[in-house]
Amino acid sequence: MRDLKFSRYHWQILVLCSLVTFFDGQDFSALAYALPYIRDDMGLTDSMTGYVSSAAFLGQMIGSLFGSYLGDIFGRRPVIIACTIGSAVFTTMVGFAGTAEQLIGLRFVSGLAIGGLLAPVWALSIESMPKSMRATSVTIIMMGFSFGSASAAPIANWVAPVLGWQGIFWVCGAMTGVFSLYLLFTLPESTRWMVAKGRPAEKIAPMLARFKPGFDASPYSTFILSDERKTTDSANPILKFRELFVGALLIVTPLIWAAYFFSSFAMYLKSAYGVIFMENLGIARTDAAWLGSSSAIIGAIVGVALLAMTEKRGPGWIALAPLLAIPFVLLVGFGYATGGTYLVILLLIGSTLVGAGHAAVISVTSIYYPSTVRATGGGWASFMAKFAAVAAPIFGAQFLSGRQAAMDGYLFTAGCLAGILVCILALAWFARKLTSAGDVARAS
């Protein structure tokens, strides 16, 4: 089936995956907007603030490995649904924390669920889209994550004055819980994964008909993926890990990890402390929340536009976002804007480009891998990136004390952007030896 066009069924998958990441992003970012209120309520020190912020990142890091492994073994659908339910339950429970230690524990557990579903969602999207839409589809569904992250800002501004910081988590968790019930009846399994795992033809044929109405699968008894190299079907995680370094992947995989690491450090430093940084630069708390929300939304949209070029011209175009972001971030870091509209513009443009670059980097974390290890590839990339996500709040705690410290935080961000630039340009060179997966399946 090599003549697939973007259809209504593709739209359904894209919307569902985007909604999954929307609520994932909302639950994850709830803490960033609740944190200023929590600091005031609990009297957290800067170091304890860092530990609270890092707890979810540590959970994500571990969850990404388990979720991706289980997604390759048992399928994308059950792991996505289970993790969405877990995210809803434990995000709600965060609102009942009474101490910093309880916050750390509950955010860690919720992070397991939040991190566990991303790689299976990426895999489901890539494996379901026409070839020309695969990287872009990942960016679109991660735009859902950005919109969800942004939605936590108005929720915090509207709910916190009434229910306190606890209400932010209650509202976010309840919304995710309702959506998880909807997923039970609507989320499909990946057809490519079913073919790669050798599922019976009678179960695969109805799925193919969804992609191409009128397709008659009755003459075919088996389906194969003619565009992928054969990989191990073993459940052994070590053997699956080795598949990530076959051929040109020996160079491509570490470059993906490094680019995602630098991008995550910049992004999660912004996510954890962006509001506090902007407060220290003289911007009101509620205005800083709206600015962070706006930059997340605009950055996601810019990321999709960037990936439209990348699909046609290669991953090197991803480097455009960090390249353009560096001067804006440096202007803030060196103090060339002391306040007013000029500072707001610099912060908005810089944050937008950081977000756009991060979305674009995520889009290439899974596209180069065969279907039987695609979630594993995305999961390991996420795992490596979460080292940065865990370190960012702890390391970034030194940038919380005053205006100059916040400026130093922006200078550090510029260094991370330079790292992304180098890694993506190298990736573009070596990835030419690889071809991403082709269409859905070939019947025989």
Salt bridges, closest charged atoms under 4 A:
ASP3 OD2 - LYS212 NZ 3.08
ASP40 OD2 - ARG285 NH1 3.42
ASP46 OD1 - ARG39 NH1 3.34
ASP72 OD1 - ARG76 NH1 2.64
GLU127 OE2 - ARG76 NH2 2.54
GLU127 OE2 - ARG374 NE 3.01
ASP227 OD1 - ARG192 NH2 3.08
GLU228 OE2 - ARG192 NH2 2.44
GLU228 OE2 - ARG374 NH2 3.44
ASP233 OD1 - LYS197 NZ 3.03
GLU243 OE1 - ARG229 NH1 2.63
GLU279 OE2 - ARG285 NE 3.19
